[in-house]
Amino acid sequence: MSTAPPKPKKTPRVRPVPAVSRAIAIVRLLGRSPAPLGVKAIADSLGMVTSTCLHIVRVLVDEGLLRVDESTKRYSLGSGLLSLARNAMQNNPFPAIAQPLLDQIADRWRVTTMAAEIQDIDHMVVVALSRPKVPFRLHVDVGSRFPPLISATGRLVAAFSQYPRAEIEKRFRSLKWDTPPRFEEWKTDVELARSRRFSIDSNHYIAGVTLVSAPIFDSKGRMTHSLTAAGLADQMNDKVVKSLSKDLLRDADELTKLSLA
């Protein structure tokens, strides 16, 4: 990969579509909720007018994306989402290909490993995950969403993306870290990530945790995914991190080659 600074990319204008945004917000809220919710609880949580919320959930029920318990009038996710998820998995073989690689690293290094898809400058989602057979486990699940500029992956996104530097700095300022790095320090880490093609975050994103990430590129040289390993910082010394990063890079490069085939 070239280490030359990427040219700024003109991002497309996204016009707000309130009904769509509200429907998605409802589905995400119910996905996070440990129990079904009534319309008023949904509306209050999302700052929506109750009548508007009711119209939207009725449509989502009719489409099978939500289901309603008629005795309690509470809503939960519907089985229609399973069909969508299954179709997404069938059309995107990446998680299935990445899974055995994640399992091998998790078993060898006793770390939590994950693959994330970089959707845009504001969103990345975990698409595959492997947990070690040890007491420490990172609180993350398949489907978890994060700002793509956070943690070790974020330094890679900043290094290899084509987003304007001003946009990257703006997003950086809004990130939530346990121990936030200074922007100048973070920029130095970004340049280091560009040159060696992996990145490390230790004690910044999550206190006491070290994360190591490697990038995956598509046929046009765009970073589309990352592989990340997370372990306790006091068990991730320089020697471990160096060897672990080699394993991550090897597997990330293999996945990049598959995307080029």
C-alpha positions as CSV (number, residue, x, y, z in Angstrom):
1,M,0.0,0.0,0.0
2,S,1.2,3.5,-0.8
3,T,2.0,5.7,2.2
4,A,1.2,8.9,0.3
5,P,-1.5,11.0,1.8
6,P,-4.9,10.1,0.2
7,K,-6.7,12.7,-1.8
8,P,-9.7,14.2,0.0
9,K,-13.0,12.5,-0.9
10,K,-16.1,14.5,-1.6
11,T,-18.8,12.9,0.5
12,P,-22.3,12.6,-0.9
13,R,-25.1,14.8,0.5
14,V,-27.5,12.7,2.6
15,R,-31.0,14.2,2.7
16,P,-32.9,13.6,6.0
17,V,-35.9,11.2,5.7
18,P,-37.4,11.5,9.2
19,A,-39.8,8.5,8.9
20,V,-37.0,6.2,7.9
21,S,-34.6,7.5,10.6
22,R,-37.3,7.0,13.2
23,A,-38.2,3.5,12.1
24,I,-34.5,2.5,12.2
25,A,-34.2,4.1,15.7
26,I,-37.1,2.1,16.9
27,V,-35.7,-1.2,15.6
28,R,-32.3,-0.4,17.3
29,L,-33.9,0.6,20.6
30,L,-35.9,-2.7,20.7
31,G,-32.8,-4.6,19.8
32,R,-31.0,-3.2,22.8
33,S,-33.9,-3.5,25.2
34,P,-33.9,-6.6,27.5
35,A,-37.7,-6.6,27.5
36,P,-40.6,-5.6,25.1
37,L,-41.6,-1.9,25.3
38,G,-44.9,-0.1,24.9
39,V,-45.4,2.7,22.5
40,K,-45.1,5.4,25.1
41,A,-41.9,4.0,26.4
42,I,-40.5,3.9,22.9
43,A,-41.6,7.4,22.1
44,D,-40.3,8.8,25.3
45,S,-36.9,7.1,24.8
46,L,-36.5,8.5,21.3
47,G,-38.1,11.9,21.9
48,M,-40.9,11.1,19.4
49,V,-44.6,12.1,19.4
50,T,-46.5,9.1,20.7
51,S,-49.0,9.1,17.8
52,T,-46.2,9.2,15.2
53,C,-44.4,6.4,17.0
54,L,-47.6,4.3,17.0
55,H,-48.0,4.7,13.2
56,I,-44.5,3.6,12.6
57,V,-44.5,0.6,14.8
58,R,-47.8,-0.6,13.2
59,V,-46.1,-0.5,9.8
60,L,-43.1,-2.3,11.2
61,V,-45.4,-5.0,12.7
62,D,-47.2,-5.3,9.3
63,E,-43.9,-5.8,7.6
64,G,-42.8,-8.5,10.1
65,L,-39.9,-6.5,11.5
66,L,-41.6,-6.1,14.9
67,R,-44.1,-8.2,16.7
68,V,-46.7,-7.1,19.3
69,D,-48.1,-8.9,22.3
70,E,-51.7,-8.1,22.0
71,S,-52.3,-8.7,25.7
72,T,-49.8,-6.1,26.9
73,K,-49.4,-3.9,23.8
74,R,-45.7,-4.2,24.0
75,Y,-43.4,-4.5,21.0
76,S,-40.2,-6.5,20.3
77,L,-38.2,-7.5,17.3
78,G,-40.0,-9.7,14.8
79,S,-38.8,-12.7,12.9
80,G,-38.8,-10.8,9.6
81,L,-35.4,-9.4,10.8
82,L,-34.0,-13.0,10.8
83,S,-34.8,-13.3,7.1
84,L,-33.0,-10.0,6.4
85,A,-30.0,-11.0,8.5
86,R,-29.9,-14.4,6.7
87,N,-30.0,-12.7,3.3
88,A,-27.3,-10.3,4.4
89,M,-25.0,-13.2,5.5
90,Q,-25.6,-15.1,2.2
91,N,-24.7,-12.1,0.2
92,N,-21.7,-11.2,2.3
93,P,-19.4,-14.2,2.8
94,F,-16.8,-12.2,4.7
95,P,-17.9,-13.1,8.3
96,A,-17.8,-16.8,7.5
97,I,-14.3,-16.5,5.9
98,A,-12.9,-14.4,8.7
99,Q,-14.3,-16.5,11.6
100,P,-11.8,-19.4,11.6
101,L,-8.9,-16.8,11.4
102,L,-10.4,-15.0,14.5
103,D,-10.8,-18.3,16.3
104,Q,-7.2,-19.3,15.7
105,I,-5.8,-16.0,17.1
106,A,-8.2,-16.0,20.0
107,D,-7.1,-19.5,21.0
108,R,-3.4,-18.9,20.5
109,W,-3.2,-15.5,22.2
110,R,-6.1,-15.8,24.7
111,V,-7.6,-12.5,23.4
112,T,-11.0,-11.4,22.2
113,T,-10.8,-11.1,18.4
114,M,-13.3,-9.4,16.1
115,A,-13.8,-8.3,12.5
116,A,-15.5,-5.0,11.9
117,E,-16.9,-3.6,8.7
118,I,-16.2,0.1,8.1
119,Q,-19.5,1.5,6.7
120,D,-18.6,5.2,6.6
121,I,-16.9,7.9,8.7
122,D,-19.6,7.6,11.4
123,H,-20.3,3.9,11.6
124,M,-18.5,0.6,11.8
125,V,-20.2,-2.7,12.9
126,V,-18.8,-5.9,14.3
127,V,-19.5,-8.7,11.8
128,A,-17.6,-11.6,13.4
129,L,-16.3,-12.3,16.9
130,S,-14.3,-15.0,18.8
131,R,-13.9,-15.1,22.6
132,P,-11.1,-16.8,24.4
133,K,-11.6,-19.4,27.1
134,V,-10.4,-17.0,29.9
135,P,-12.2,-14.9,32.5
136,F,-11.6,-11.6,30.6
137,R,-14.1,-10.9,27.9
138,L,-14.6,-7.6,26.1
139,H,-18.2,-6.5,26.2
140,V,-19.0,-6.6,22.5
141,D,-21.3,-8.7,20.3
142,V,-21.8,-9.3,16.6
143,G,-23.9,-6.3,15.4
144,S,-22.3,-3.9,17.9
145,R,-21.8,-0.5,16.3
146,F,-18.9,2.0,17.1
147,P,-17.6,5.2,15.7
148,P,-14.9,4.1,13.2
149,L,-12.3,6.5,14.4
150,I,-12.2,5.1,17.9
151,S,-9.6,2.8,19.4
152,A,-6.9,1.0,17.3
153,T,-9.1,0.6,14.2
154,G,-9.7,4.4,14.3
155,R,-6.1,5.2,13.7
156,L,-6.1,2.9,10.6
157,V,-9.3,4.5,9.3
158,A,-7.8,7.9,9.7
159,A,-4.6,6.7,8.0
160,F,-6.1,5.0,5.0
161,S,-9.5,6.8,4.4
162,Q,-10.0,9.5,1.9
163,Y,-12.1,11.7,4.1
164,P,-10.9,15.3,4.5
165,R,-8.6,15.9,7.4
166,A,-11.0,18.5,8.8
167,E,-13.8,16.0,9.0
168,I,-11.6,13.5,10.7
169,E,-10.5,16.0,13.3
170,K,-14.1,17.0,13.9
171,R,-15.1,13.4,14.5
172,F,-12.1,12.8,16.7
173,R,-13.1,15.7,19.0
174,S,-16.5,14.0,19.7
175,L,-15.1,10.5,20.5
176,K,-15.5,9.1,24.0
177,W,-12.4,7.4,25.5
178,D,-11.7,6.3,29.1
179,T,-8.4,8.2,28.8
180,P,-8.6,10.5,25.7
181,P,-5.3,10.9,23.8
182,R,-4.3,14.4,22.8
183,F,-5.0,15.1,19.1
184,E,-1.4,15.7,18.2
185,E,-0.4,12.4,19.9
186,W,-3.2,10.7,18.0
187,K,-2.1,12.1,14.7
188,T,1.4,10.8,15.3
189,D,-0.1,7.3,16.0
190,V,-2.1,7.7,12.7
191,E,1.1,8.3,10.7
192,L,2.8,5.3,12.4
193,A,-0.2,3.1,11.6
194,R,0.1,4.3,8.0
195,S,3.7,3.2,7.7
196,R,3.5,-0.2,9.5
197,R,-0.1,-1.1,8.6
198,F,-1.2,-2.0,12.1
199,S,-2.2,0.1,15.1
200,I,-2.2,-0.2,18.9
201,D,-4.5,1.4,21.5
202,S,-3.4,0.8,25.1
203,N,-5.4,2.2,28.0
204,H,-7.0,5.0,26.0
205,Y,-10.2,3.6,24.6
206,I,-10.7,1.2,27.6
207,A,-8.6,1.5,30.7
208,G,-6.6,-1.6,31.3
209,V,-7.1,-3.0,27.8
210,T,-4.8,-3.1,24.8
211,L,-6.2,-3.4,21.3
212,V,-4.3,-4.2,18.2
213,S,-5.8,-3.8,14.7
214,A,-4.9,-4.5,11.1
215,P,-6.7,-3.3,8.0
216,I,-8.3,-5.1,5.1
217,F,-8.6,-3.5,1.7
218,D,-10.8,-4.0,-1.4
219,S,-9.7,-4.2,-5.0
220,K,-9.7,-0.3,-5.2
221,G,-7.4,0.0,-2.2
222,R,-10.1,1.2,0.1
223,M,-10.1,0.0,3.8
224,T,-13.3,-1.9,4.2
225,H,-12.8,-4.0,7.3
226,S,-10.4,-4.4,10.3
227,L,-9.3,-7.3,12.4
228,T,-8.8,-6.5,16.0
229,A,-7.5,-8.4,19.1
230,A,-8.2,-7.1,22.6
231,G,-6.6,-8.3,25.9
232,L,-5.6,-7.1,29.3
233,A,-2.9,-4.4,29.1
234,D,-0.8,-6.0,31.8
235,Q,-0.6,-9.2,29.8
236,M,0.1,-7.6,26.5
237,N,3.8,-6.7,26.7
238,D,5.8,-5.5,23.7
239,K,6.9,-9.0,22.7
240,V,3.3,-10.2,22.7
241,V,2.0,-7.2,20.8
242,K,4.7,-7.6,18.2
243,S,4.0,-11.2,17.6
244,L,0.2,-10.7,17.7
245,S,0.4,-7.9,15.2
246,K,2.2,-10.2,12.8
247,D,-0.5,-12.7,13.0
248,L,-3.2,-10.1,12.5
249,L,-1.4,-8.6,9.5
250,R,-0.9,-12.0,7.9
251,D,-4.6,-12.8,8.2
252,A,-5.7,-9.3,7.1
253,D,-3.4,-9.6,4.1
254,E,-5.0,-13.0,3.3
255,L,-8.5,-11.5,3.4
256,T,-7.4,-8.6,1.3
257,K,-6.0,-11.1,-1.3
258,L,-9.4,-12.8,-1.3
259,S,-11.1,-9.5,-2.0
260,L,-8.8,-9.0,-5.0
261,A,-9.5,-12.4,-6.5
